[in-house]
């Protein structure tokens, strides 16, 4: 039979309250870490954009170098054209000049496209930087919010731990080991109330005899889920 002082309803309430406080204590650092992960993702995005910008600028430089090379070649061809000694040589040089002018036209279009790409990437980097600022501000807000209440939560935790330990002193030694194993496995859900003849943890119906024993404040473990059962009191 249960100790007359053992109030499983109160013990379960204390355990649930302790779980809520501990969840809040654990949730704060997780939320801060989640914001830091967002910041890291934005940093990676920015780095990728900066690498892309570097590559685009390098491509512009290469194309401009090709243009300068072709322009120098065209000047040389123009000189040779003026010095052509016969029509055949003249026609060959004109064909080369036309081909190089066409190649230059393509290169110029490519340079313009790359410059547009450079402008776009630069704007994207500005946007990513703004995103990074917002992500850091959100991280700082969450961290400050948690810091402002963490001391109070720790005090609540310490108080509830003491109350739970005090209440657990009334648990008979005959079931204490089994109770400890339940708490280790299920935490605050080691206990379960009953309602309408059912275990509120697994919703399996209890026998009439089990219901009577629980109402007499005797200790009963659910035959289905193993929770320590109690009939809730006000």
C-alpha positions in Angstrom: 0.0 0.0 0.0 1.1 3.6 -0.5 2.3 5.7 2.3 -0.4 8.0 3.7 1.8 10.9 2.9 2.5 9.9 -0.7 0.5 12.1 -3.1 1.1 10.9 -6.6 -1.0 13.7 -8.1 1.2 16.3 -6.5 4.4 14.4 -7.4 3.3 14.2 -11.0 2.5 17.9 -11.1 5.9 18.7 -9.7 7.6 16.5 -12.3 5.6 18.1 -15.1 6.5 21.5 -13.8 10.1 20.6 -13.5 10.1 19.2 -17.1 8.6 22.4 -18.4 11.3 24.5 -16.7 14.1 22.2 -17.9 12.7 22.2 -21.4 12.8 26.0 -21.4 16.4 25.9 -20.1 17.4 23.5 -22.9 15.3 25.3 -25.5 17.1 28.6 -25.1 20.6 27.5 -26.2 19.0 25.4 -29.0 17.3 28.4 -30.3 20.5 30.5 -30.1 22.3 27.7 -31.9 19.7 27.5 -34.6 20.1 31.3 -35.3 23.9 30.8 -35.4 23.4 28.1 -38.0 21.4 30.5 -40.1 24.2 33.0 -39.8 26.7 30.3 -40.9 24.5 29.5 -43.9 24.4 33.2 -44.8 28.2 33.5 -44.4 28.6 30.5 -46.8 26.1 32.1 -49.2 28.1 35.3 -49.1 31.4 33.5 -49.7 29.9 31.7 -52.7 28.7 35.0 -54.1 32.1 36.6 -53.6 33.8 33.6 -55.3 31.4 33.9 -58.2 32.1 37.7 -58.4 35.8 37.0 -58.5 35.4 34.5 -61.3 33.1 36.8 -63.3 35.6 39.7 -63.0 38.5 37.4 -64.0 36.4 36.4 -67.1 35.9 40.0 -67.9 39.6 40.6 -67.7 40.3 37.6 -70.0 37.8 38.8 -72.5 39.2 42.3 -72.5 42.7 40.9 -73.0 41.4 38.9 -75.9 39.8 42.1 -77.3 43.1 44.0 -77.0 45.0 41.2 -78.6 42.5 41.1 -81.5 42.6 44.9 -81.9 46.4 44.8 -82.1 46.1 42.0 -84.7 43.5 44.1 -86.7 45.9 47.0 -86.7 48.6 44.8 -88.1 46.2 43.4 -90.7 45.2 46.9 -91.7 48.8 47.8 -92.2 49.4 44.7 -94.3 46.2 45.4 -96.2 47.6 48.8 -97.2 50.8 47.2 -98.2 49.2 44.3 -100.2 51.0 43.8 -103.5 48.3 42.0 -105.4 44.5 41.4 -105.4 44.8 37.8 -104.0 46.8 39.0 -100.9 44.4 41.9 -100.6 41.3 39.6 -100.6 42.9 37.2 -98.1 43.7 40.0 -95.7 40.2 41.5 -96.0 38.7 38.0 -95.2 40.9 37.8 -92.1 39.9 41.3 -91.0 36.2 40.5 -91.4 36.6 37.4 -89.4 38.5 39.2 -86.6 35.9 42.0 -86.5 33.2 39.4 -86.2 35.1 37.7 -83.4 35.6 41.1 -81.7 31.9 41.8 -81.9 31.1 38.5 -80.2 33.7 39.3 -77.5 32.3 42.7 -76.9 28.8 41.2 -76.4 30.3 38.6 -74.0 32.0 41.4 -72.0 28.8 43.3 -71.7 27.0 40.2 -70.5 29.7 39.5 -68.0 29.6 43.1 -66.7 25.9 42.8 -66.3 26.5 39.6 -64.3 29.1 41.4 -62.2 26.6 44.2 -61.3 23.9 41.6 -60.5 26.3 39.6 -58.2 27.4 42.8 -56.4 23.7 43.6 -55.7 23.2 40.0 -54.5 26.1 40.4 -52.1 24.6 43.6 -50.7 21.4 41.7 -50.1 23.2 38.8 -48.5 25.1 41.3 -46.2 21.7 42.8 -45.1 20.4 39.3 -44.5 23.5 38.6 -42.3 22.9 41.7 -40.2 19.3 40.6 -39.6 20.3 37.1 -38.8 22.8 38.3 -36.2 20.3 40.7 -34.7 17.8 37.8 -34.4 20.5 35.7 -32.7 21.3 38.5 -30.3 17.6 39.1 -29.5 17.0 35.4 -28.7 20.2 35.2 -26.7 19.3 38.3 -24.7 15.8 37.1 -24.1 17.1 33.7 -22.8 19.7 35.4 -20.6 17.1 37.7 -19.0 15.1 34.7 -17.7 17.7 31.9 -17.4 18.6 32.8 -13.7 14.9 32.7 -12.7 14.5 29.4 -14.6 17.5 27.9 -12.8 16.1 29.0 -9.5 12.8 27.4 -10.4 14.6 24.2 -11.4 16.5 24.0 -8.1 13.3 24.6 -6.1 11.3 22.0 -8.1 14.2 19.4 -7.8 14.0 19.8 -4.1 10.3 19.5 -4.0 10.4 16.4 -6.2 13.1 14.8 -4.1 11.1 15.5 -0.9 7.9 14.0 -2.4 9.8 10.9 -3.6 11.0 10.2 -0.1 7.5 8.8 0.5 7.8 6.2 -2.2 8.1 2.7 -0.6 11.5 1.1 -0.9 9.8 -2.0 -2.4 9.0 -0.1 -5.6 11.7 2.6 -5.5 14.0 0.8 -8.0 11.2 0.2 -10.4 10.1 3.8 -10.1 13.6 5.1 -10.7 13.8 3.0 -13.9 10.5 4.5 -15.1 11.8 8.0 -14.5 15.0 7.3 -16.3 13.1 5.9 -19.3 10.1 8.3 -19.4 11.0 11.3 -17.3 7.9 13.2 -16.1 5.8 10.7 -17.9 6.8 7.9 -15.5 3.5 8.5 -13.7 0.1 8.5 -15.4 -3.3 9.4 -14.1 -6.4 7.4 -14.8 -9.7 8.6 -16.3 -12.9 6.6 -16.9 -11.1 3.4 -16.1 -8.2 3.9 -18.5 -4.5 4.7 -18.2 -4.0 8.2 -19.6 -0.6 7.2 -21.0 -1.5 4.2 -23.2 -5.4 4.4 -23.0 -5.7 0.7 -22.1 -8.7 -0.1 -19.9 -8.0 -1.2 -16.3 -9.7 -4.0 -14.6 -12.4 -3.2 -12.0 -10.1 -4.6 -9.3 -7.2 -2.3 -10.5 -9.5 0.7 -10.4 -10.6 -0.1 -6.9 -7.0 -0.5 -5.7 -6.0 2.8 -7.2 -8.9 4.6 -5.6 -7.8 3.1 -2.3 -4.5 4.9 -2.9 -2.5 1.7 -3.4 0.3 1.6 -5.8 -0.5 0.0 -9.2 1.7 -0.2 -12.3 -0.1 -0.2 -15.7 0.0 -3.8 -17.0 0.3 -2.4 -20.6 2.8 0.5 -20.5 4.2 0.0 -17.0 3.5 3.6 -15.7 2.8 4.1 -12.0 -0.9 4.9 -11.9 -2.8 7.2 -9.7 -6.4 8.5 -9.4 -6.1 12.3 -9.8 -7.2 14.5 -6.9 -8.1 18.2 -6.9 
